[in-house]
Amino acid sequence: MRIQIVRKTDQWNNEDFAMGSRVFTIANVTKGKEQAPYDIQFSDGDGKCWRPSNGMLELLMRVWGDDAAVWSGRKVELFQDPRVKIGRDVVGGIRVRSMSHIDKPMSPLITVSRGTKKPYTVQPLTAAPVAPTDTTGRDWLTELDNANTLADIEALGAAAKGAHVAQDIIQKMYDKHADVKAKQ
């Protein structure tokens, strides 16, 4: 019998964004737990919530206001930032890249450490233009079936995004990436 570590979690973690950013639609915001006071539920988030750091929560509030009911239906693009620190330790984390309902880049001041605020730039999230279709002729699903390591899946995902592969195939790559990661 092979031993596997299977992480069961109800929240998005920075490892979930190793293949790139993802755009989510906010369904609602609920009270969270002691260390993360709010859970942001997504209508398209696979049943997992996002527990934003205080800095990212401050960003959302400065851009959209502090009435969480207003956030419902708005979109946010999240990505993995390996430079995120907790104290002096670099641990990686989830950051916001872009947000809907803004018409130009914004750089509000957010707290980065006790008593220190710095501008954090967030881009407007606009409706995605219709992407050109994949003309590479590659059989992406067969290549995905043959990709068995995280590095192989990540490289395939990057190539697929650059080739404008259909979103359902990209989603299968995310799913396989999560499955392989869970088996490690």
C-alpha positions in Angstrom: 0.0 0.0 0.0 1.3 3.5 -0.9 0.8 6.2 1.6 -0.6 9.5 0.3 -1.3 12.9 1.9 -4.8 14.0 1.0 -5.6 17.5 2.0 -9.3 18.1 2.5 -10.0 21.7 2.7 -13.0 24.0 2.4 -10.9 27.0 1.2 -8.7 28.1 -1.7 -5.0 27.9 -0.9 -2.1 29.4 -2.7 -1.1 26.0 -4.2 -4.4 26.0 -6.1 -3.1 28.8 -8.3 0.2 27.2 -9.2 -0.9 26.9 -12.9 -2.0 30.6 -13.0 -4.6 33.0 -12.0 -8.4 32.3 -11.8 -11.4 34.6 -12.0 -14.3 34.1 -9.6 -17.7 35.6 -9.1 -18.5 36.5 -5.5 -21.7 35.0 -4.3 -21.6 36.3 -0.7 -19.5 37.1 2.3 -20.0 35.3 5.7 -18.4 35.5 9.1 -15.2 33.4 9.1 -12.9 32.1 11.8 -10.7 33.7 14.3 -7.6 34.1 12.1 -9.6 35.0 9.0 -12.7 36.9 10.0 -14.5 36.6 6.7 -15.2 33.8 4.2 -15.8 34.9 0.6 -18.0 32.4 -1.2 -17.9 32.1 -5.0 -20.7 31.1 -7.2 -18.1 29.3 -9.4 -15.6 28.3 -6.7 -16.1 24.5 -6.5 -17.7 24.9 -3.1 -14.5 26.4 -1.6 -14.3 29.8 0.0 -11.5 32.3 0.0 -10.3 33.6 3.3 -8.5 36.8 2.3 -5.6 38.1 4.3 -6.2 41.4 6.0 -4.3 43.2 3.3 -6.4 41.8 0.5 -9.6 42.4 2.5 -8.5 46.0 3.0 -7.9 46.3 -0.8 -11.5 45.0 -1.5 -12.9 47.5 1.0 -11.0 50.4 -0.3 -12.0 49.7 -3.9 -15.6 48.5 -3.5 -16.5 49.8 -0.1 -17.3 48.1 3.2 -20.8 46.8 2.4 -20.3 43.2 1.5 -23.8 42.9 0.0 -22.5 45.2 -2.8 -19.8 42.7 -3.6 -22.2 40.0 -4.6 -22.0 39.3 -8.4 -18.7 41.1 -8.7 -15.6 39.4 -10.1 -12.1 39.1 -8.8 -9.0 37.6 -10.3 -6.8 35.8 -7.8 -3.2 34.6 -8.2 -0.4 32.9 -6.3 2.2 35.3 -5.0 5.3 33.4 -3.7 6.6 36.6 -2.1 3.8 36.8 0.6 5.3 36.9 4.1 3.8 36.1 7.5 6.1 37.9 9.9 9.6 37.4 8.6 8.8 34.1 6.9 8.2 34.0 3.1 5.3 31.5 2.8 3.4 32.5 -0.4 -0.2 33.5 -0.6 -3.2 34.5 -2.6 -3.4 38.1 -4.0 -5.8 40.0 -6.1 -4.7 40.9 -9.6 -7.8 42.5 -11.0 -11.4 43.4 -10.0 -14.6 44.1 -11.9 -16.5 47.4 -11.4 -13.5 49.7 -11.7 -12.6 51.5 -14.9 -8.9 52.1 -14.4 -6.1 50.8 -12.4 -6.3 51.7 -8.7 -3.5 51.8 -6.1 -5.0 52.3 -2.7 -2.8 52.2 0.4 -3.0 48.9 2.3 -1.3 47.7 5.4 1.7 45.6 4.6 3.1 45.3 8.2 2.3 46.8 11.5 2.2 50.5 11.0 3.3 50.4 7.4 1.0 51.1 4.4 2.0 50.9 0.8 0.1 51.3 -2.5 -1.2 48.1 -4.0 -2.2 48.3 -7.7 -5.2 46.4 -8.9 -6.2 46.3 -12.6 -9.8 46.6 -13.9 -11.3 43.2 -14.8 -13.1 43.6 -18.1 -15.1 41.2 -20.0 -12.7 38.9 -21.7 -12.3 39.5 -25.4 -13.2 36.6 -27.6 -10.0 34.7 -27.9 -8.8 33.4 -31.1 -9.3 29.6 -31.5 -6.6 27.1 -31.0 -4.9 26.5 -34.3 -2.0 24.4 -33.0 -3.6 21.0 -33.9 -2.4 19.6 -30.6 -4.5 16.9 -28.9 -4.5 18.6 -25.5 -6.6 16.0 -23.7 -4.2 13.2 -24.8 -1.2 15.3 -23.7 -3.0 15.9 -20.4 -3.6 12.1 -19.9 0.2 11.6 -20.5 1.3 14.4 -18.1 1.9 12.8 -14.7 4.0 15.3 -12.8 3.1 18.7 -11.5 5.8 20.3 -13.7 4.5 18.5 -16.8 0.9 19.7 -16.1 2.0 23.3 -15.3 4.0 23.4 -18.6 1.1 22.0 -20.5 -1.3 24.5 -18.9 1.0 27.4 -19.8 1.2 26.3 -23.4 -2.6 25.8 -23.5 -3.3 29.2 -22.2 -1.0 30.7 -24.8 -2.7 28.7 -27.5 -6.2 30.0 -26.5 -7.4 26.5 -25.7 -11.1 26.2 -24.7 -11.8 26.9 -21.1 -13.3 23.4 -20.4 -9.9 21.9 -21.3 -8.0 24.4 -19.1 -10.4 23.5 -16.3 -9.5 19.8 -16.7 -5.8 20.8 -16.4 -6.6 22.6 -13.1 -8.5 19.5 -11.9 -5.7 17.1 -12.8 -3.1 19.4 -11.2 -5.1 19.4 -8.0 -5.5 15.6 -8.1 -1.7 15.0 -8.6 -0.9 17.5 -5.9 -3.2 15.8 -3.4 -1.5 12.5 -4.1 1.9 13.8 -3.2 
